[in-house]
Amino acid sequence: MANHVIVGGGPGGMNAIETIRGYDSEASITLICDEPTYARMALPYFISGDVSEDHVLTGDNDHFSKLGVTTKIGSRVTSVDPGANSLTLGDGSTLSYDNLLIATGSSPQKLNIPGADGDGVYNLWTIDDARKATADLNGDAEVAFIGAGFIGFIILNAVHKIGAKAHVIELDGQVLPRMLDPQGASLVDSWLDRQGVSVSTGVSVQSIDHGADGKKTLNMSDGSTISADLVIMATGITANIGFLDGTGIAMNQGILVNSRCQTNHANIYAAGDVAEGPDRSTGKNAVHAIHPTAVDHGRVAGANMAGQDIEYGGSLSMNILDVCGLQCASFGVWKEDSEEVTTVVNATRPVYRKLVWSGNILVGAIMIGPADDMSMLNDMGMVKGLIQAGTDLGAWKNHIVANPTDIRRPYVATKTASRLLENTVLGKPAAYRDYQASTASTKSWENRDLLVGSKGG
Ligand SMILES: Cc1cc2nc3c(=O)[nH]c(=O)nc-3n(C[C@H](O)[C@H](O)[C@H](O)COP(=O)(O)OP(=O)(O)OC[C@H]3O[C@@H](n4cnc5c(N)ncnc54)[C@H](O)[C@@H]3O)c2cc1C
């Protein structure tokens, strides 16, 4: 009977567990995670009050018991010995494995400025952060965001929904520098201005003063100050690979994996934010720290750990974001200005589309438009599908270049939807997840039985 050990209970680890069990009802599976199992991408809905804390969780004792998974929640892995097929936990105990999956995710980068460690300054990366921050957050609060990237803006949207006043500070010359080009970013800037969100770009926060009344003052590089009740720091992330130093597991920005999500050690796999795996657009390896990549990696790694032979076509770089009512997305190699590009702009609506071509194939795109523009939202999905499927548009390319807002006809004519449907990660449809959040709307975090000690833990 195979002995699988999974480190990390985010979407990467959870999908691997459920995939292994789908192929093998007998194998021993142990999950080690220093946090409860949940989906970070659900945190903004908890912060805005749209869902209770329970709905962020992705498993409980009952679920793991039904799956026959031994859990060690609250435990950290401190080192791995690939030669001995064993790992060490924070309490000094060791555990052996036949197959190991490292799905330890990433952590927010710390901003090393005076006052950054004070009360009311959050990364909002964990469920624990979100619980603490929501206690301070209400419609009267003023919230300063340090960093105008994807994660910062997801949280900005949640804060905006509550009605809190927001200030965004970005060191780069534009907002969303890793998601939009300057033209797209300028539309977002004007939109945020209309929503009452102040944006300062090209400046940095030098220090945070904490007043006796809890009010914070952010001292900026240009000499100005910003006042806030809460500060959210979202200045980038790094893969959680430090505990693997000296193990011989090949790493770059993340753990290097092949198309089977396998590392340079045949029985050690990696998935999700921590993995630097094949990028379907470039053919090179890249870290795509997004939920869908973690899901795909987890399923591919899990299937191969269970003895299948599954090759992954690579993850697609994609970001889809609601910026206070303005939908923004970028896919694939949207930044490649050397390639042939089709653009359409209407700054007043505002609408922006940038389509990047390689011959007759769409390889990247930026799409921006208001949330009530249904055709834009439909086109967003179809453009993503065309890029994902690598559809050769042939003569339809000229049609799109002449009519960049008519994506539907080329999409239907090239049968892209049916090709995408056939192209599943594991060669079969995803299985139904037999886990439902409790129907109770509120549950005390402290009192919750956090899965610790379930089946053999
Ligand atoms: C607020 C927020 C909103 C987001 N929204 C979106 C979104 O809308 N769309 C999107 O695509 N992505 C979103 N993301 C990103 C997405 O959540 C991540 O890409 C995803 O969680 C990665 O999954 P993972 O399984 O690789 O890692 P994680 O979900 O980070 O899980 C890894 C787990 O392993 C644990 N761990 C780490 N080291 C150890 C160790 N040594 N021992 C034991 N356990 C360890 C971690 O504590 C963590 O619990 C969001 C992220 C945040 C924070």
The ligand as an ORCA input file, in Angstrom:
! r2SCAN-3c Opt
* xyz 0 1
  C      -6.848     37.490     -0.143
  C      -6.485     36.622     -1.318
  C      -7.315     36.579     -2.432
  C      -6.987     35.796     -3.532
  N      -7.812     35.794     -4.605
  C      -7.502     35.064     -5.682
  C      -8.354     35.056     -6.833
  O      -9.385     35.739     -6.872
  N      -8.003     34.290     -7.892
  C      -6.880     33.523     -7.878
  O      -6.619     32.835     -8.857
  N      -6.041     33.508     -6.814
  C      -6.323     34.257     -5.717
  N      -5.478     34.263     -4.635
  C      -4.256     33.438     -4.696
  C      -4.587     31.981     -4.351
  O      -5.275     31.950     -3.133
  C      -3.311     31.148     -4.265
  O      -2.740     31.111     -5.552
  C      -3.616     29.729     -3.781
  O      -4.063     29.748     -2.449
  C      -2.371     28.848     -3.875
  O      -2.706     27.580     -3.381
  P      -1.587     26.633     -2.775
  O      -2.273     25.359     -2.440
  O      -0.417     26.593     -3.656
  O      -1.071     27.359     -1.437
  P      -1.840     27.921     -0.181
  O      -3.263     28.140     -0.439
  O      -1.019     29.073      0.303
  O      -1.720     26.716      0.885
  C      -0.460     26.302      1.386
  C      -0.623     25.880      2.836
  O       0.589     25.283      3.276
  C       0.938     25.789      4.564
  N       2.372     25.642      4.784
  C       3.364     26.428      4.305
  N       4.566     25.970      4.713
  C       4.328     24.870      5.465
  C       5.185     23.957      6.160
  N       6.507     24.056      6.138
  N       4.576     22.948      6.859
  C       3.231     22.809      6.892
  N       2.374     23.647      6.228
  C       2.934     24.661      5.525
  C       0.477     27.241      4.468
  O       0.365     27.846      5.748
  C      -0.866     27.072      3.754
  O      -1.886     26.788      4.669
  C      -5.800     35.019     -3.511
  C      -4.951     35.055     -2.389
  C      -5.285     35.847     -1.296
  C      -4.379     35.889     -0.090
*
